[in-house]
């Protein structure tokens, strides 16, 4: 029922990445008294303020990836989860742009905030559309692979006997080859 990696590997790798991120943020918080830099302190406080948003993004992307590796009818919600996570990611990026403007004390990215709602909708539509196109392209391939597998399962006893004789011949031939090499 699974493809392109196991669900347990996906969960372990994503949780490991999230734990590493949390450790780095924790270490950054510990280093605040030792680093006398206002930009560093503001950056750590900005990250702390947006920590829950980062965790939600990671969890929603994890759910989307788990659903994506399932077989055809079960992977259909994956683009929806990816779209929601992508919208949260765009929201975080707009927050990063606002933070950069406040740190630099000039409005380099200030004009982008007026496009926020349009960007959310555009990302939502593009991710959903691309996700469903990807699923629909892969679905016929999965069906044809299943049909090939079913055709290979229908073997007669004559085929099994021939395969068994070939396997025994290969084993004996390998043993004979090793014995002949060891004599020389």
N, C-alpha and C positions, 0 to 999 in steps of 0.2 A: 504494500500500500504506500510505501514511502519511496522517494526518489531524490537524487542529488544530495545525498547526505542524510544522516539520521537526525531525528528530532533531538535526541539526547546530546549529540555533538553540537548542534546549533544552540541549545539552551546553555550548555556548559561554556561554550566560547563567548556567548553574549553576556552571561552572568559574570564570567571572569573579567571581561572588558569593563563592565560596569563597576565591579569591585576595584579594579585598578584605577578607574576614574575617581571613585570615592576616596581611595587612599591618597591619590595625588592632591585632591582638594583638601583633605585633612592635613597633609604635610604643608600645603601652602598656607593654611590657617595657622599652623604651629609656627611658621617662619615669619609671620607678620611682625612680631616685636623685634626680630633680629634684622629685618631688612627695612632700612629707612628710606622708603621711596613711596611717595603718595600714589603714583600710578599703580604700583604693585598692590598696595592696600586697597585701592578702589577696585582693581580687577578682581581681587579675591572676594571682596564684598559683593560685587556684581555677580560673580559665579555662585556665591552662597545664596543670593536672592533668587537666582534662576535654577537652583539645584533641582527643585521638584519638577520644573519643566523639562530639564535634561533627563531625569529619571523616567518621566512619562513618555518622552520621545523614544527612549531606549526600549521601554516595555512594549509600546505599540508596534515599533519596528520588529521586535522579537516575535510578537504574536503574528504579524504579517508574514514573517519568514517561516514560522512553523506551519502556518496554513498553506503557504506557497508550495511546500515540498510534498503535500498530500496529492493523491490521485485526482483526476479531472473534476468530477463534480464537487469534491470537497474543497478544492482550492479557489473556488469562485469568490469568497469574501476577501481574499488576500489583497486585491487592488484597493478595496475600500479602507482597509487598515493602513496600507501604505500611503494612501491619500491623506488620511487623518494625521498620520505621523509627519508627512511632508508639510502639511499646513502648520503643525506645531514647530517644525524646524524653521520654516519661513518666519514665523512669529519670533522665534529666538534670534534669527539673523537680524530682523528689524530692531530688536532690543540691543543687539551688539552694535549696530550702526548708530543708534541713539547714544549708547554708552561711549562709543568712539568720538562722537561729536562733543559730548560733555567733557571728556578727558582732553581733547585737543583744543577746546574752547573756541572752535570755529565751526560753522555749520557746513561741513563737507557733504554729509549724507542727509541733511535736513529735508531736502526735497523728496527723498524716497518715502517718507512717512505718508505722504498723500496718495501713494500708490499701494498702500498696504492691503486694503480690501480687494482691489483688483488682482493683486499678486496672490492672495489666498485662493480666490476663485480660479484663477488661471492654473495654479499648481494643482488644485483639486481636480480640475477637468483633465489636465494633461496626464497626471499620474493614473487616474482611473481609466482613461482611454488607452494609454500605453499598456497598463496591466492586463486589461481584458483582451487587447490585441495579442499580447504575448501568450496568454492562456489559450486563446482560440487557435493560435498557430501551432502550439505544442499538443493540443488535444488530439488531432488526427494521427499524429506520430505515435502517441501513446496507445491509441486503439490498434494501429497496425502492428505494433510490437506485441501486443497481447495476442492478436490473431496468429502471428508467427509462432509464439510460444505454445499456443494450443495445438497447432499443427505438429510441432515437434514432440508433444506429449503422446500423440497417438502412434505408438510404435508396436510392432508385432513381436511375438516371441522369437521369430527368426532373426530380427534385428538385434534383439538382446543377446542371443546366442552368438551372433557374428561379432558383436562388440566385445563380448566376454572373451571369445577366442583371440581377438586382436589384442586385448589387454594382456592376456597371458603370454602371447607371443612377444609383445614389447618388453614385458618384465624379464622373460627368459633371455631375450636378446641383450638387454642391458647387463644382466648378470654375466653372460658369456663374454661381453665386451670388457667388463672390468676384470674378469679372471684372466683373459688373454693379455691385458695391459700389465697386470701384476706379475705374470710369468716372464715378461720381457725385461 
